[in-house]
């Protein structure tokens, strides 16, 4: 911005409305950050209004918060905002509301709902940050910060070496940590932290990684089709990925959790060959969905295998909770909610069932993945 040119144009404005008509919202925001407009506001409006946009406050705000503040000071007509500006204001309003909800009796700090807002708050110098609902990664190099979880916020730890939050003077409160690698986590100074482990490779601890890799290479020349198929069937309960549950992805009407699977790279080719473009979901009651979301937000995804003669293929996918309850994963060409609704529209019966009978992926027997109206959906419990 050309500061001299801005001040020259500003000298022709005598009201807040004239400023709004003469400058764009981004120009006013940039001028506020540069300290070019506060004196005009103090002289023509009030000290309080100028102090509301003080440099100290602005240094703590991200662009969304500054955008909201300018709209408030200048009484901007919200209908005149561009879609981008409206979304910016909407995000700032949401954080302001969340702050009222979560910091009423707690420590003052920044409210963040995603990784970008977290990094912006760290750059702004906040030392208390409320992580609300989202999935986050905490930069260990930025120490001396307290992170407080709300709405079952999840922190992912993907480091390959031991992690010490205590050494970095980072305090964690009321958070779930998902640790992918077999490393040690030091957080003795933290409180109410649930550590979820993701290094497991199979339900059966006797299954070795090299056995899984051998299976993925396919049938060898001296092995019959039957022998290879039998070898694949012994590889049950292999961890092929993980799911981080999202509250927004639960539909209470149909009791369906939509799932986004993060595949382990070793199984990428198998997944791409048979599951590209598919939709993943499971059917669980609201009470049970709430329980696993609050206590085990990350679930490992297990697979059983068969073969197509020469290579392994996934027969079914499922999750197993800490209590040992199996939740079958449904895989479809369209979202399960749409599929169930279609069945309902055609009078195919109600959604019911028991924990004893699973409905998962049967790639061999039901390759086109069409729902059989006679099959009931499991409702865990």
C-alpha positions as CSV (number, residue, x, y, z in Angstrom):
1,X,0.0,0.0,0.0
2,X,1.1,3.5,-0.8
3,X,0.8,5.2,2.6
4,X,1.0,8.7,1.3
5,X,-1.6,8.1,-1.4
6,X,-3.9,6.5,1.1
7,X,-3.7,9.4,3.6
8,X,-4.3,11.8,0.7
9,X,-7.5,10.0,-0.2
10,X,-8.5,9.8,3.4
11,X,-8.2,13.6,3.8
12,X,-11.3,13.9,1.5
13,X,-13.4,11.7,3.8
14,X,-15.4,13.2,6.7
15,X,-17.6,10.3,7.8
16,X,-17.2,6.6,8.3
17,X,-19.6,6.0,5.5
18,X,-17.5,8.0,3.1
19,X,-14.5,5.9,4.0
20,X,-16.5,2.7,3.2
21,X,-17.5,4.2,-0.1
22,X,-13.9,5.3,-1.0
23,X,-11.9,2.3,0.1
24,X,-12.3,-1.5,-0.1
25,X,-12.5,-3.5,3.0
26,X,-9.0,-5.0,2.5
27,X,-7.6,-1.5,2.0
28,X,-9.1,-0.4,5.3
29,X,-7.8,-3.5,7.1
30,X,-4.3,-2.9,5.7
31,X,-4.4,0.7,6.7
32,X,-5.5,-0.3,10.2
33,X,-2.5,-2.7,10.5
34,X,-0.2,0.0,9.3
35,X,-1.6,2.5,11.9
36,X,-2.8,4.9,9.2
37,X,-6.4,5.2,10.1
38,X,-6.5,5.4,13.9
39,X,-5.8,9.1,14.2
40,X,-8.6,9.9,11.7
41,X,-11.0,7.8,13.8
42,X,-9.9,9.5,17.0
43,X,-10.4,13.0,15.6
44,X,-13.7,12.3,13.8
45,X,-15.3,9.6,15.9
46,X,-14.0,8.9,19.4
47,X,-11.1,7.8,21.4
48,X,-12.9,4.5,22.3
49,X,-13.4,3.7,18.6
50,X,-9.7,4.4,17.9
51,X,-8.6,2.3,20.9
52,X,-10.8,-0.5,19.6
53,X,-8.5,-0.7,16.6
54,X,-5.3,-0.1,18.6
55,X,-2.0,-1.5,17.3
56,X,-1.7,-3.7,20.4
57,X,-5.1,-5.4,19.8
58,X,-4.5,-5.7,16.1
59,X,-1.2,-7.5,16.6
60,X,-3.1,-10.2,18.5
61,X,-5.8,-10.6,15.8
62,X,-5.8,-12.7,12.7
63,X,-7.3,-11.4,9.4
64,X,-10.8,-12.7,10.3
65,X,-10.9,-10.9,13.6
66,X,-9.6,-7.7,12.1
67,X,-12.2,-8.0,9.4
68,X,-15.0,-8.3,12.0
69,X,-13.6,-5.4,14.0
70,X,-13.6,-3.1,10.9
71,X,-17.1,-4.1,10.1
72,X,-18.2,-3.2,13.6
73,X,-16.4,0.1,13.7
74,X,-17.6,1.2,10.3
75,X,-21.1,-0.3,10.5
76,X,-20.5,-2.2,7.2
77,X,-23.6,-3.5,5.5
78,X,-23.1,-7.3,5.6
79,X,-25.0,-7.7,2.4
80,X,-22.3,-5.7,0.6
81,X,-19.5,-8.1,1.5
82,X,-18.0,-10.4,-1.0
83,X,-18.4,-14.2,-0.3
84,X,-14.8,-14.3,0.9
85,X,-15.3,-11.4,3.3
86,X,-18.6,-12.8,4.5
87,X,-16.9,-16.2,5.3
88,X,-14.1,-14.3,7.1
89,X,-16.6,-12.4,9.3
90,X,-18.5,-15.6,9.9
91,X,-15.4,-17.5,11.1
92,X,-14.5,-14.6,13.5
93,X,-18.1,-14.5,14.9
94,X,-17.9,-18.2,15.5
95,X,-14.7,-17.9,17.4
96,X,-16.1,-15.0,19.4
97,X,-19.1,-17.1,20.4
98,X,-16.9,-20.1,21.2
99,X,-14.8,-17.9,23.4
100,X,-17.9,-16.9,25.4
101,X,-18.8,-20.6,25.8
102,X,-15.5,-22.0,26.8
103,X,-13.5,-19.2,28.6
104,X,-16.2,-17.9,30.9
105,X,-14.6,-19.4,34.0
106,X,-11.3,-20.5,32.5
107,X,-8.0,-19.1,31.4
108,X,-8.0,-16.3,28.8
109,X,-6.6,-17.4,25.5
110,X,-7.1,-17.9,21.8
111,X,-9.9,-20.1,20.4
112,X,-9.0,-22.2,17.3
113,X,-10.9,-24.7,15.3
114,X,-8.3,-25.8,12.7
115,X,-4.5,-25.9,12.2
116,X,-4.3,-22.6,10.4
117,X,-5.9,-20.7,13.2
118,X,-3.6,-22.5,15.7
119,X,-0.5,-21.4,13.8
120,X,-1.9,-17.8,13.5
121,X,-2.5,-17.7,17.3
122,X,1.0,-18.9,18.0
123,X,2.5,-16.3,15.7
124,X,0.4,-13.7,17.5
125,X,2.1,-14.7,20.7
126,X,-0.7,-16.5,22.5
127,X,0.5,-18.8,25.3
128,X,-3.0,-20.3,26.1
129,X,-4.8,-21.8,23.2
130,X,-8.2,-23.6,23.2
131,X,-8.4,-26.4,20.6
132,X,-12.0,-26.8,19.8
133,X,-13.3,-30.0,18.1
134,X,-10.7,-30.2,15.3
135,X,-7.6,-32.3,14.6
136,X,-4.3,-30.6,15.3
137,X,-0.5,-31.0,15.2
138,X,1.4,-29.1,17.9
139,X,4.7,-27.5,16.9
140,X,7.2,-28.6,19.6
141,X,9.6,-25.8,18.7
142,X,7.1,-23.2,20.0
143,X,7.3,-23.9,23.8
144,X,5.8,-22.4,26.8
145,X,2.2,-22.8,25.6
146,X,-0.8,-24.4,27.3
147,X,-3.2,-26.2,25.0
148,X,-6.7,-26.9,26.4
149,X,-9.0,-29.3,24.5
150,X,-12.7,-28.7,24.0
151,X,-15.3,-30.8,22.1
152,X,-13.0,-33.8,22.1
153,X,-10.2,-32.1,20.2
154,X,-7.6,-34.5,18.8
155,X,-3.8,-34.0,18.6
156,X,-1.9,-36.1,16.1
157,X,1.7,-37.0,16.9
158,X,3.5,-38.4,13.8
159,X,7.1,-38.0,15.1
160,X,9.5,-41.0,14.6
161,X,11.4,-40.2,17.8
162,X,10.4,-39.8,21.4
163,X,8.4,-36.6,22.2
164,X,8.7,-34.6,25.4
165,X,6.0,-32.0,25.9
166,X,7.5,-31.4,29.3
167,X,10.9,-30.5,28.0
168,X,9.3,-28.0,25.6
169,X,7.3,-26.6,28.5
170,X,4.1,-27.4,26.7
171,X,1.1,-28.3,28.9
172,X,-1.8,-30.3,27.6
173,X,-5.3,-30.4,29.2
174,X,-8.4,-32.4,28.3
175,X,-7.1,-33.8,25.0
176,X,-6.9,-37.0,23.0
177,X,-3.4,-37.8,21.5
178,X,-3.1,-40.2,18.6
179,X,0.5,-41.5,18.4
180,X,1.2,-43.3,15.1
181,X,4.7,-44.6,15.8
182,X,6.0,-46.8,18.7
183,X,7.6,-43.9,20.6
184,X,7.5,-42.6,24.2
185,X,5.4,-39.6,25.1
186,X,6.4,-37.5,28.0
187,X,3.6,-35.3,29.4
188,X,3.8,-35.6,33.1
189,X,2.9,-31.9,33.6
190,X,-0.4,-32.4,31.6
191,X,-3.8,-33.4,32.9
192,X,-6.6,-35.5,31.5
193,X,-4.7,-36.6,28.4
194,X,-5.8,-39.8,26.7
195,X,-3.1,-41.4,24.5
196,X,-4.4,-43.5,21.6
197,X,-1.8,-45.8,20.0
198,X,-1.6,-46.6,16.3
199,X,1.5,-48.7,15.9
200,X,-0.3,-52.0,15.9
201,X,0.0,-54.1,12.7
202,X,-2.5,-56.9,13.4
203,X,-5.0,-58.2,15.9
204,X,-2.9,-61.3,16.2
205,X,0.4,-60.3,17.7
206,X,2.0,-63.5,16.3
207,X,1.6,-62.1,12.7
208,X,4.9,-60.6,11.6
209,X,5.3,-57.7,9.3
210,X,7.4,-59.7,6.8
211,X,4.6,-62.2,6.5
212,X,2.2,-59.4,5.5
213,X,4.7,-58.0,3.0
214,X,5.2,-61.5,1.5
215,X,1.4,-61.8,1.1
216,X,1.3,-58.4,-0.7
217,X,3.9,-59.6,-3.2
218,X,1.4,-62.1,-4.5
219,X,1.4,-65.9,-5.2
220,X,4.8,-67.4,-5.9
221,X,5.5,-69.7,-8.8
222,X,5.6,-72.9,-6.6
223,X,2.4,-72.2,-4.8
224,X,-1.0,-73.4,-5.9
225,X,-4.0,-71.1,-6.1
226,X,-5.5,-73.0,-3.1
227,X,-2.4,-72.7,-1.1
228,X,-2.1,-69.0,-1.7
229,X,-5.8,-68.5,-0.8
230,X,-5.3,-70.4,2.4
231,X,-2.2,-68.3,3.3
232,X,-4.3,-65.1,2.7
233,X,-7.1,-66.3,4.9
234,X,-4.6,-66.6,7.8
235,X,-3.8,-62.9,7.5
236,X,-7.0,-61.8,9.2
237,X,-7.2,-58.7,11.3
238,X,-4.4,-56.7,9.5
239,X,-4.3,-53.0,10.2
240,X,-4.6,-51.3,6.9
241,X,-5.5,-47.7,8.0
242,X,-7.1,-45.5,10.5
243,X,-10.2,-43.3,10.9
244,X,-10.5,-40.1,12.9
245,X,-14.1,-39.7,13.7
246,X,-15.8,-36.3,13.0
247,X,-18.9,-35.2,14.8
248,X,-20.2,-33.5,11.7
249,X,-20.2,-36.9,9.9
250,X,-22.7,-38.6,12.2
251,X,-26.3,-38.7,11.0
252,X,-28.5,-39.4,14.1
253,X,-31.6,-40.1,12.0
254,X,-30.1,-43.0,10.2
255,X,-27.5,-43.7,12.9
256,X,-24.7,-43.7,10.4
257,X,-21.1,-42.5,10.8
258,X,-19.5,-41.5,7.5
259,X,-15.8,-42.4,7.6
260,X,-12.7,-41.1,5.9
261,X,-10.0,-43.8,5.9
262,X,-6.4,-42.8,6.0
263,X,-4.7,-45.8,4.4
264,X,-1.3,-47.1,5.5
265,X,1.1,-46.7,2.6
266,X,1.9,-50.4,2.5
267,X,-1.7,-51.2,1.5
268,X,-2.1,-48.3,-0.9
269,X,-2.1,-50.4,-4.1
270,X,-4.6,-52.9,-2.7
271,X,-6.9,-50.0,-1.6
272,X,-6.6,-48.2,-4.9
273,X,-7.3,-51.3,-6.9
274,X,-10.6,-52.2,-5.3
275,X,-11.8,-49.2,-3.2
276,X,-11.1,-46.1,-5.3
277,X,-14.2,-43.8,-5.4
278,X,-16.0,-45.8,-2.7
279,X,-17.8,-44.4,0.3
280,X,-17.1,-45.8,3.8
281,X,-19.5,-45.8,6.8
282,X,-20.8,-47.7,9.8
283,X,-24.1,-48.0,11.6
284,X,-24.0,-47.3,15.3
285,X,-26.5,-46.0,17.9
286,X,-26.1,-42.4,18.9
287,X,-25.1,-43.3,22.5
288,X,-22.4,-45.7,21.3
289,X,-21.2,-43.2,18.7
290,X,-20.9,-40.5,21.3
291,X,-19.0,-42.9,23.6
292,X,-16.3,-43.9,21.0
293,X,-16.1,-40.3,19.8
294,X,-15.4,-39.0,23.3
295,X,-13.0,-41.8,24.3
296,X,-11.5,-43.4,21.2
297,X,-11.8,-40.8,18.5
298,X,-9.2,-42.5,16.3
299,X,-10.1,-46.1,15.3
300,X,-7.7,-48.5,13.6
301,X,-9.2,-50.1,10.4
302,X,-8.7,-53.9,10.2
303,X,-9.0,-56.0,7.0
304,X,-9.5,-59.7,6.3
305,X,-8.0,-61.0,3.0
306,X,-8.8,-63.5,0.3
307,X,-7.2,-63.6,-3.2
308,X,-8.1,-63.3,-6.9
309,X,-5.8,-66.2,-7.6
310,X,-2.5,-64.3,-7.9
311,X,-2.8,-61.3,-5.5
312,X,-4.5,-60.5,-2.2
313,X,-7.8,-58.6,-2.1
314,X,-9.7,-57.1,0.8
315,X,-12.7,-59.2,1.8
316,X,-14.0,-57.0,4.6
317,X,-13.1,-54.0,6.7
318,X,-14.0,-53.3,10.4
319,X,-13.0,-51.5,13.5
320,X,-12.6,-52.9,17.0
321,X,-13.1,-50.7,20.1
322,X,-11.1,-50.9,23.3
323,X,-13.9,-53.0,24.8
324,X,-13.5,-55.5,22.0
325,X,-16.7,-54.6,20.1
326,X,-16.4,-55.1,16.3
327,X,-17.9,-52.4,14.1
328,X,-18.2,-53.5,10.5
329,X,-17.5,-50.9,7.8
330,X,-19.9,-50.7,4.9
331,X,-18.3,-49.8,1.6
332,X,-20.6,-48.5,-1.2
333,X,-20.7,-46.8,-4.6
334,X,-22.9,-44.1,-3.0
335,X,-23.1,-42.8,0.6
336,X,-24.8,-45.3,2.9
337,X,-27.4,-42.7,4.0
338,X,-28.5,-42.4,0.3
339,X,-28.6,-46.1,0.0
340,X,-30.7,-46.6,3.1
341,X,-33.0,-43.8,2.1
342,X,-33.4,-45.4,-1.3
343,X,-34.3,-48.7,0.3
344,X,-36.8,-47.0,2.5
345,X,-38.4,-45.3,-0.5
346,X,-38.8,-48.6,-2.3
347,X,-40.3,-50.2,0.8
348,X,-37.4,-52.5,1.5
349,X,-38.0,-52.6,5.3
350,X,-36.7,-50.8,8.3
351,X,-33.1,-50.4,9.5
352,X,-32.7,-52.8,12.3
353,X,-30.5,-55.7,13.4
354,X,-28.3,-57.1,16.1
355,X,-24.7,-57.0,17.1
356,X,-24.3,-60.6,16.2
357,X,-24.6,-60.2,12.4
358,X,-22.2,-57.9,10.7
359,X,-22.7,-56.1,7.4
360,X,-19.4,-55.2,5.9
361,X,-17.6,-55.3,2.5
362,X,-17.8,-58.6,0.5
363,X,-15.8,-57.8,-2.6
364,X,-15.9,-61.3,-3.9
365,X,-19.5,-62.4,-3.4
366,X,-21.0,-58.9,-3.9
367,X,-18.5,-57.1,-6.1
368,X,-21.0,-54.5,-7.4
369,X,-21.8,-53.7,-3.8
370,X,-25.6,-53.7,-4.1
371,X,-27.5,-53.9,-0.8
372,X,-29.5,-57.0,-0.3
373,X,-32.9,-56.0,1.2
374,X,-32.9,-59.1,3.3
375,X,-29.6,-58.2,5.1
376,X,-30.1,-56.2,8.3
377,X,-27.8,-53.5,9.5
378,X,-26.0,-54.1,12.8
379,X,-26.7,-51.5,15.4
380,X,-23.9,-51.6,17.9
381,X,-25.4,-52.2,20.9
